[in-house]
Amino acid sequence: MAALLLLQPLLDVLSYFMIKLEATFFTTALRTVLLFTVNFYAFAVSRKKKWHLALYGILGGFWLLHMLNCFRIGYRDPMGDAAEYLKLVQFPLWTLAFLTLFHRKAELSGAVIGWLAADLALILLVILLSFGTGNPVYTYDYPERGMQIGVLGWFGVPNAQSAVVAALVSPFLLWGFQKKRLWLFSLCCVIGFGLLYLTGTRLTYFAAFLIAAGFLLLLLWNREPLRFCVPLLAVLALLVVCKGFSPMQERQARSENSNTLYQEKTDEIMGEDKDFVYVEGEEIPEETLRRLETLYTEVYGGPGPYGLPLLGDMIEKFGLDRVMEAYHYTISPKQLYNARLRKLTALHLVWQDQDLPTKLLGFEYANCELGGNIYDPENDFQPLIYYYGFLGAALYLALPVGLVLWAVFCFFRDPRRFLSLPFGAAAIMFALCLGAAQFSGQALRKPSVCVYLSLSAALVLEHCEKCRTEKKKSGLPVYRPPDAAY
């Protein structure tokens, strides 16, 4: 377990250099072998092999149905589609593997805190090496645009690395607190929250708020010495005071400049209709509609200021009328220039053209390519329905939703004993990974993030199971979760 966890940052660094060499197949193969090896070992040592077989059966059975449907409507890239599916199912596979190992060796669930703290220390070391050797990598690294914002280090995907750092800070703080030395806990706060602040993404900045507030509440709830609350209160105050100087705020200001540029172009074309807001069901005047068509084709139909595609691919594929309708005839640059919304809108238009079986089982990943550009959404949960249909999305979400419901039930059964510091740190880690998946993206299908998401889910499940067992031994009524929750 120690080797597995300590290997994660090193694999991420290797991936960065493989991206530079255009040889990412090497690290992908390494991670795939690691996934299957650990799952095979967990199956071999498990006392409840039926749960592994049930999971494998569900994952394989759904993939068979999805694949058959894709062949029915015309499969463009079966291998690429299978690779994306394998990325997605890492979460349940890793979670069951970790949970099995915790069941076989109970002390592992406590020992992983130190190894996760070591992971954050390794990430900090890599960042220091990148800057110390004169080869810095920034979170937003576009020298041709005059933009080098946020510290990243030798890690390839800023969104994924932001999620990794956010996930590791709470166990890092727990490790520092367990040493019961105020100076060490304060140092952990400086390192952890400083790294979140300097990374420069909205995810890491607001994660710093949530972690500091959450850990503060955990200390108060568990009646720990109040002196350990002081560093957390100082962090919260500094995050508020220093927001205006943060890399995140600088990045947001750059985005506002782009919106201002497009707002000027919009006002010029819309003229007296520059305040136009579409009301559902309302007929748009002919002159206003003509101006809208000009805006969508001439301003947003071509590439953006940095050569990136805007709405041109969608207009060519689906027609101007459908694209304007999909955007509800908005003239807001914040929506029309928004890359995340553009990708989701493109897949939604593809989705509208599918039949009922495809909406139940999903379409292949290759359908997110339009005009030679990839429109794979950055947000992770909405694409579940597009790629795997209503059935696939329901099966996938059963694990995190079931876990949350079980944890909430266990909390209300015995709040004082249930909400311990180790559980709280794991719960914060789990919640931030899910939040990163929705609001930042590149989490559920990125192995670098998915390992930590799965580990936190297994820690939460293990804690719930321990609380249930303790109640059973005490003779109190026990809640027995359905099989799916296990």
C-alpha positions as CSV (number, residue, x, y, z in Angstrom):
1,M,0.0,0.0,0.0
2,A,2.8,2.4,0.8
3,A,4.5,1.7,-2.5
4,L,1.2,2.1,-4.4
5,L,0.5,5.5,-2.9
6,L,4.0,6.9,-3.0
7,L,4.2,5.9,-6.7
8,Q,1.3,8.1,-7.7
9,P,3.1,11.5,-7.8
10,L,6.1,9.9,-9.5
11,L,3.8,8.5,-12.2
12,D,2.2,11.9,-12.6
13,V,5.7,13.4,-13.2
14,L,6.5,10.7,-15.6
15,S,3.3,11.4,-17.5
16,Y,4.3,15.0,-17.8
17,F,7.6,14.1,-19.6
18,M,5.8,11.5,-21.7
19,I,3.4,14.2,-22.9
20,K,6.4,16.2,-24.0
21,L,7.7,13.2,-25.9
22,E,4.3,12.3,-27.2
23,A,4.6,8.8,-25.6
24,T,1.7,8.8,-23.2
25,F,0.9,5.2,-24.1
26,F,3.8,4.2,-21.8
27,T,2.3,5.7,-18.6
28,T,-1.2,4.7,-19.7
29,A,0.0,1.1,-20.0
30,L,1.8,1.3,-16.6
31,R,-1.3,2.6,-14.8
32,T,-3.5,-0.1,-16.5
33,V,-1.1,-2.9,-15.4
34,L,-1.1,-1.4,-11.9
35,L,-4.9,-1.3,-11.8
36,F,-5.4,-4.9,-12.9
37,T,-2.5,-6.2,-10.7
38,V,-3.9,-4.6,-7.5
39,N,-7.4,-5.8,-8.3
40,F,-6.2,-9.3,-9.0
41,Y,-4.4,-9.3,-5.7
42,A,-7.4,-7.9,-3.8
43,F,-9.6,-10.6,-5.4
44,A,-7.1,-13.3,-4.4
45,V,-7.0,-12.3,-0.7
46,S,-10.7,-11.3,-0.4
47,R,-12.9,-13.3,1.9
48,K,-15.9,-12.1,0.0
49,K,-15.1,-12.9,-3.6
50,K,-18.7,-12.7,-4.6
51,W,-18.7,-8.9,-4.3
52,H,-15.8,-8.7,-6.8
53,L,-17.5,-11.1,-9.2
54,A,-20.7,-9.1,-8.9
55,L,-18.9,-5.9,-9.7
56,Y,-17.0,-7.4,-12.6
57,G,-20.3,-8.9,-13.9
58,I,-22.1,-5.5,-13.8
59,L,-19.2,-3.6,-15.5
60,G,-18.8,-6.3,-18.2
61,G,-22.5,-6.8,-18.8
62,F,-23.1,-3.1,-19.2
63,W,-20.1,-2.7,-21.6
64,L,-21.5,-5.5,-23.7
65,L,-24.9,-3.8,-24.1
66,H,-23.2,-0.5,-24.8
67,M,-20.9,-2.0,-27.4
68,L,-23.7,-3.8,-29.2
69,N,-25.7,-0.7,-29.4
70,C,-22.7,1.2,-30.8
71,F,-22.3,-1.4,-33.5
72,R,-26.0,-1.1,-34.2
73,I,-25.7,2.7,-34.9
74,G,-22.2,2.5,-36.4
75,Y,-19.0,2.2,-34.4
76,R,-16.3,4.6,-35.5
77,D,-13.6,3.8,-32.9
78,P,-14.3,0.7,-30.7
79,M,-10.8,0.7,-29.1
80,G,-10.9,4.4,-28.2
81,D,-14.3,4.0,-26.7
82,A,-13.1,1.0,-24.7
83,A,-10.2,3.0,-23.4
84,E,-12.5,5.8,-22.1
85,Y,-14.7,3.2,-20.4
86,L,-11.7,1.7,-18.7
87,K,-10.8,5.1,-17.4
88,L,-14.2,5.6,-16.0
89,V,-14.6,2.3,-14.2
90,Q,-11.3,2.8,-12.3
91,F,-13.4,4.4,-9.5
92,P,-15.4,1.3,-8.5
93,L,-12.5,-1.1,-9.2
94,W,-10.0,0.8,-7.0
95,T,-12.6,1.4,-4.3
96,L,-13.4,-2.3,-3.9
97,A,-9.7,-3.2,-4.0
98,F,-8.9,-0.7,-1.2
99,L,-11.8,-1.8,0.9
100,T,-10.8,-5.4,0.6
101,L,-7.2,-4.6,1.7
102,F,-8.6,-2.6,4.7
103,H,-10.7,-5.6,5.7
104,R,-7.7,-7.9,5.5
105,K,-5.4,-5.6,7.5
106,A,-7.3,-3.2,9.7
107,E,-4.3,-1.0,10.6
108,L,-3.9,0.1,6.9
109,S,-6.8,2.6,7.2
110,G,-4.8,4.5,9.8
111,A,-1.4,4.1,8.1
112,V,-2.5,5.6,4.8
113,I,-2.7,9.1,6.4
114,G,1.1,9.2,6.7
115,W,1.6,8.0,3.1
116,L,-0.9,10.6,1.8
117,A,1.0,13.3,3.7
118,A,4.2,12.0,2.1
119,D,2.5,12.3,-1.4
120,L,1.9,16.0,-0.8
121,A,5.5,16.5,0.3
122,L,6.6,14.8,-2.9
123,I,4.5,17.1,-4.9
124,L,6.0,20.1,-3.2
125,L,9.5,18.8,-3.8
126,V,8.7,18.4,-7.5
127,I,7.5,22.0,-7.7
128,L,10.6,23.3,-5.9
129,L,12.8,21.2,-8.3
130,S,11.1,22.6,-11.4
131,F,11.6,26.2,-10.3
132,G,15.0,25.5,-8.7
133,T,16.4,24.0,-11.9
134,G,15.1,26.9,-14.0
135,N,12.4,24.8,-15.7
136,P,9.2,26.1,-14.0
137,V,5.7,25.0,-15.1
138,Y,2.8,27.3,-14.4
139,T,-0.9,26.4,-14.0
140,Y,-1.8,28.7,-16.8
141,D,1.3,28.7,-19.0
142,Y,0.7,30.7,-22.2
143,P,3.9,32.8,-22.7
144,E,2.6,33.8,-26.2
145,R,-0.3,35.5,-24.4
146,G,1.9,36.9,-21.7
147,M,0.2,34.6,-19.2
148,Q,2.2,32.6,-16.6
149,I,0.0,32.2,-13.5
150,G,0.1,29.7,-10.7
151,V,2.7,27.2,-9.6
152,L,2.2,23.7,-11.0
153,G,5.5,21.9,-11.4
154,W,6.1,18.9,-13.6
155,F,2.5,17.7,-13.8
156,G,0.7,17.5,-17.1
157,V,-3.0,18.4,-16.5
158,P,-3.7,21.5,-14.3
159,N,-7.3,20.6,-13.6
160,A,-6.3,17.1,-12.4
161,Q,-3.4,18.3,-10.4
162,S,-5.5,20.9,-8.7
163,A,-7.9,18.2,-7.6
164,V,-5.0,16.0,-6.4
165,V,-3.6,18.9,-4.2
166,A,-7.0,19.7,-2.9
167,A,-7.6,16.0,-2.0
168,L,-4.3,15.6,-0.1
169,V,-4.4,18.7,2.1
170,S,-6.9,17.3,4.6
171,P,-4.9,14.1,5.3
172,F,-1.8,16.2,5.5
173,L,-3.4,18.4,8.2
174,L,-4.6,15.3,10.0
175,W,-1.0,13.8,10.0
176,G,0.3,17.1,11.5
177,F,-2.4,17.2,14.1
178,Q,-1.8,13.6,15.2
179,K,1.7,14.5,16.2
180,K,0.1,16.9,18.8
181,R,2.7,19.6,18.3
182,L,1.3,23.0,17.5
183,W,4.3,24.2,15.6
184,L,4.2,21.2,13.3
185,F,0.4,21.5,12.7
186,S,1.0,25.2,11.9
187,L,3.7,24.3,9.5
188,C,1.4,21.9,7.8
189,C,-1.2,24.7,7.5
190,V,1.4,27.0,5.9
191,I,2.5,24.3,3.4
192,G,-0.9,22.9,2.6
193,F,-2.9,26.1,2.3
194,G,0.0,28.0,0.7
195,L,0.2,25.4,-2.1
196,L,-3.6,25.6,-2.6
197,Y,-3.4,29.4,-2.8
198,L,-0.4,29.5,-5.2
199,T,-1.8,26.9,-7.5
200,G,-4.1,29.6,-8.8
201,T,-7.3,27.8,-9.8
202,R,-10.7,28.5,-8.4
203,L,-10.9,24.9,-7.3
204,T,-7.9,25.1,-5.1
205,Y,-8.7,28.6,-3.7
206,F,-12.2,27.7,-2.6
207,A,-11.0,24.2,-1.5
208,A,-8.7,26.0,0.9
209,F,-11.8,27.7,2.5
210,L,-13.7,24.5,2.7
211,I,-10.8,22.5,4.2
212,A,-9.9,25.2,6.8
213,A,-13.6,25.6,7.9
214,G,-14.2,21.8,7.8
215,F,-11.1,20.9,9.8
216,L,-11.9,23.7,12.3
217,L,-15.4,22.3,12.9
218,L,-14.0,18.8,13.3
219,L,-11.6,20.0,16.0
220,L,-14.4,21.8,17.8
221,W,-16.8,18.8,17.5
222,N,-14.2,16.4,18.9
223,R,-13.3,18.9,21.7
224,E,-9.7,19.1,20.8
225,P,-7.4,21.7,22.3
226,L,-8.4,25.2,21.1
227,R,-4.9,26.2,20.4
228,F,-5.0,24.1,17.3
229,C,-7.9,26.2,16.0
230,V,-5.7,29.3,15.9
231,P,-3.8,28.4,12.7
232,L,-7.0,27.6,10.9
233,L,-8.7,30.8,11.9
234,A,-5.6,32.7,10.7
235,V,-5.8,30.8,7.3
236,L,-9.4,31.8,6.9
237,A,-8.6,35.4,7.6
238,L,-5.7,35.5,5.2
239,L,-7.6,33.9,2.4
240,V,-10.2,36.7,2.6
241,V,-7.6,39.5,2.9
242,C,-5.3,38.2,0.2
243,K,-8.0,37.2,-2.4
244,G,-7.4,40.4,-4.4
245,F,-3.7,39.5,-4.8
246,S,-4.2,35.8,-5.5
247,P,-3.1,34.1,-8.8
248,M,-6.7,32.9,-9.1
249,Q,-8.0,36.5,-9.1
250,E,-5.4,37.5,-11.7
251,R,-6.5,34.6,-13.9
252,Q,-10.1,35.7,-13.5
253,A,-9.2,39.2,-14.5
254,R,-7.7,37.9,-17.7
255,S,-11.0,36.1,-18.5
256,E,-12.9,39.3,-17.9
257,N,-10.7,41.1,-20.4
258,S,-11.7,38.6,-23.1
259,N,-15.4,39.0,-22.2
260,T,-15.0,42.8,-22.4
261,L,-13.6,42.4,-25.9
262,Y,-16.5,40.3,-27.1
263,Q,-19.0,42.5,-25.3
264,E,-17.8,45.5,-27.4
265,K,-18.2,43.5,-30.6
266,T,-21.7,42.3,-29.5
267,D,-22.9,45.9,-28.7
268,E,-21.7,47.0,-32.1
269,I,-23.6,44.4,-34.0
270,M,-26.8,44.4,-31.8
271,G,-27.1,48.2,-31.8
272,E,-30.4,49.1,-30.2
273,D,-30.9,45.5,-29.3
274,K,-27.8,45.3,-27.1
275,D,-30.0,44.6,-24.0
276,F,-32.0,41.8,-25.8
277,V,-33.0,38.9,-23.5
278,Y,-34.9,36.0,-25.0
279,V,-38.1,35.0,-23.3
280,E,-39.2,31.4,-23.8
281,G,-42.1,31.2,-26.3
282,E,-41.7,34.8,-27.4
283,E,-41.4,35.6,-31.1
284,I,-38.2,37.3,-32.0
285,P,-38.6,40.4,-34.2
286,E,-37.1,39.9,-37.7
287,E,-34.6,42.7,-37.4
288,T,-33.4,41.4,-34.0
289,L,-33.1,37.8,-35.4
290,R,-31.0,39.1,-38.3
291,R,-28.6,40.7,-35.9
292,L,-28.5,37.6,-33.8
293,E,-27.6,35.5,-36.9
294,T,-24.8,38.0,-37.7
295,L,-23.5,37.9,-34.1
296,Y,-23.4,34.1,-34.0
297,T,-21.8,33.7,-37.5
298,E,-19.4,36.6,-37.8
299,V,-18.3,37.1,-34.2
300,Y,-18.6,33.6,-32.7
301,G,-18.5,31.6,-35.9
302,G,-14.7,32.0,-36.3
303,P,-11.8,31.2,-34.1
304,G,-11.3,33.0,-30.8
305,P,-8.5,35.6,-30.1
306,Y,-6.0,32.8,-29.4
307,G,-7.0,30.6,-32.4
308,L,-9.3,28.4,-30.4
309,P,-12.6,27.3,-32.1
310,L,-15.8,28.9,-30.9
311,L,-19.2,28.1,-32.4
312,G,-18.1,27.5,-36.0
313,D,-17.9,23.7,-35.7
314,M,-21.3,23.4,-34.2
315,I,-22.9,25.7,-36.7
316,E,-21.4,23.7,-39.6
317,K,-22.6,20.4,-38.0
318,F,-26.0,21.3,-36.7
319,G,-27.0,24.5,-38.4
320,L,-27.3,28.0,-37.2
321,D,-30.9,27.8,-36.0
322,R,-30.3,24.8,-33.7
323,V,-27.2,26.3,-32.2
324,M,-29.0,29.6,-31.4
325,E,-31.8,27.6,-29.9
326,A,-29.4,25.5,-27.8
327,Y,-28.0,28.7,-26.4
328,H,-31.5,30.2,-25.9
329,Y,-30.6,33.0,-28.2
330,T,-28.3,34.6,-25.6
331,I,-26.0,37.4,-26.6
332,S,-23.9,37.2,-23.3
333,P,-20.2,36.8,-24.0
334,K,-19.9,34.9,-20.6
335,Q,-22.0,32.1,-22.1
336,L,-21.0,32.3,-25.8
337,Y,-17.3,32.5,-25.0
338,N,-17.4,29.9,-22.2
339,A,-15.4,26.8,-23.3
340,R,-17.1,24.5,-20.7
341,L,-20.6,25.4,-21.8
342,R,-19.6,25.1,-25.5
343,K,-18.5,21.5,-25.0
344,L,-21.6,20.6,-23.1
345,T,-23.8,22.2,-25.7
346,A,-22.1,20.3,-28.5
347,L,-22.7,17.0,-26.8
348,H,-26.3,18.0,-26.0
349,L,-26.9,18.6,-29.7
350,V,-25.4,15.2,-30.5
351,W,-27.6,13.7,-27.8
352,Q,-30.8,15.2,-29.3
353,D,-30.3,13.2,-32.5
354,Q,-30.1,9.8,-30.8
355,D,-32.9,7.1,-30.5
356,L,-34.3,5.6,-27.3
357,P,-31.8,2.6,-27.0
358,T,-28.9,4.9,-27.4
359,K,-30.3,7.3,-24.8
360,L,-30.5,4.3,-22.5
361,L,-27.0,2.9,-23.2
362,G,-25.1,5.9,-24.5
363,F,-23.0,6.7,-27.6
364,E,-19.3,6.2,-28.3
365,Y,-16.6,8.7,-27.3
366,A,-15.8,9.5,-30.9
367,N,-19.1,11.4,-31.2
368,C,-17.6,14.3,-29.2
369,E,-15.3,15.1,-32.2
370,L,-16.6,17.9,-34.4
371,G,-14.7,19.5,-37.3
372,G,-11.5,17.8,-36.1
373,N,-11.8,19.3,-32.6
374,I,-12.6,17.4,-29.4
375,Y,-15.6,18.6,-27.5
376,D,-15.2,16.2,-24.5
377,P,-16.7,18.1,-21.6
378,E,-14.4,19.1,-18.8
379,N,-17.2,18.6,-16.2
380,D,-17.4,14.9,-15.4
381,F,-20.9,14.1,-14.4
382,Q,-23.0,15.4,-17.3
383,P,-21.1,13.4,-19.9
384,L,-22.0,10.2,-18.0
385,I,-25.5,10.3,-19.5
386,Y,-24.2,11.2,-23.0
387,Y,-21.5,8.5,-23.2
388,Y,-23.3,5.7,-21.1
389,G,-27.0,6.6,-21.2
390,F,-29.5,6.7,-18.4
391,L,-28.7,3.1,-17.4
392,G,-24.9,3.6,-17.3
393,A,-25.2,6.9,-15.3
394,A,-27.5,5.3,-12.8
395,L,-25.2,2.3,-12.3
396,Y,-22.1,4.5,-11.9
397,L,-23.7,7.0,-9.5
398,A,-25.1,4.2,-7.3
399,L,-21.7,4.0,-5.5
400,P,-21.1,7.6,-4.5
401,V,-24.8,8.3,-3.8
402,G,-25.2,5.1,-1.7
403,L,-22.0,5.9,0.2
404,V,-23.2,9.4,1.1
405,L,-26.6,8.1,2.2
406,W,-25.1,5.4,4.3
407,A,-22.7,7.8,6.0
408,V,-25.5,10.3,6.7
409,F,-27.6,7.5,8.3
410,C,-24.7,6.3,10.4
411,F,-24.0,9.9,11.6
412,F,-27.5,10.3,12.9
413,R,-27.4,6.9,14.6
414,D,-24.5,8.0,16.8
415,P,-23.2,11.5,15.9
416,R,-20.6,12.0,18.6
417,R,-18.7,8.7,18.0
418,F,-19.2,8.7,14.2
419,L,-17.7,12.1,13.3
420,S,-14.1,11.4,14.2
421,L,-11.1,13.3,12.9
422,P,-9.9,10.5,10.6
423,F,-13.4,10.0,9.2
424,G,-13.8,13.8,8.7
425,A,-10.5,14.1,6.8
426,A,-11.5,11.2,4.5
427,A,-15.0,12.7,4.0
428,I,-13.5,16.1,3.1
429,M,-11.2,14.4,0.7
430,F,-14.0,12.5,-0.9
431,A,-16.3,15.5,-1.1
432,L,-13.6,17.7,-2.7
433,C,-12.8,15.0,-5.3
434,L,-16.5,14.8,-6.2
435,G,-16.7,18.6,-6.3
436,A,-13.7,18.7,-8.5
437,A,-15.3,16.3,-10.9
438,Q,-18.4,18.5,-11.3
439,F,-17.0,22.0,-11.1
440,S,-13.5,21.6,-12.4
441,G,-13.4,18.3,-14.3
442,Q,-10.7,15.9,-15.3
443,A,-11.3,13.9,-12.1
444,L,-13.3,10.8,-12.6
445,R,-11.4,9.7,-15.7
446,K,-8.0,10.8,-14.6
447,P,-6.0,8.0,-12.8
448,S,-4.0,10.5,-10.9
449,V,-7.2,11.8,-9.2
450,C,-9.3,8.6,-9.3
451,V,-6.9,6.7,-7.0
452,Y,-7.4,9.3,-4.2
453,L,-11.2,9.5,-4.8
454,S,-11.4,5.7,-4.5
455,L,-9.2,5.6,-1.4
456,S,-11.3,8.2,0.3
457,A,-14.5,6.3,-0.6
458,A,-13.0,3.1,0.8
459,L,-12.0,4.9,4.0
460,V,-15.5,6.3,4.5
461,L,-17.0,2.8,3.8
462,E,-14.6,1.2,6.2
463,H,-15.5,3.7,8.9
464,C,-19.2,3.1,8.4
465,E,-18.7,-0.7,8.6
466,K,-16.7,-0.3,11.8
467,C,-19.5,1.8,13.4
468,R,-22.1,-0.8,12.4
469,T,-20.0,-3.6,13.9
470,E,-19.4,-1.8,17.1
471,K,-23.2,-1.2,17.5
472,K,-23.8,-4.9,16.8
473,K,-21.3,-5.9,19.6
474,S,-22.9,-3.4,22.0
475,G,-26.3,-5.0,21.5
476,L,-27.9,-1.9,20.0
477,P,-30.2,-2.1,16.9
478,V,-28.0,-2.3,13.8
479,Y,-28.8,-0.9,10.4
480,R,-28.0,-3.5,7.8
481,P,-27.4,-1.8,4.4
482,P,-28.5,-3.3,1.2
483,D,-26.0,-5.4,-0.7
484,A,-25.4,-2.6,-3.2
485,A,-24.1,-0.3,-0.5
486,Y,-21.3,-2.7,0.3
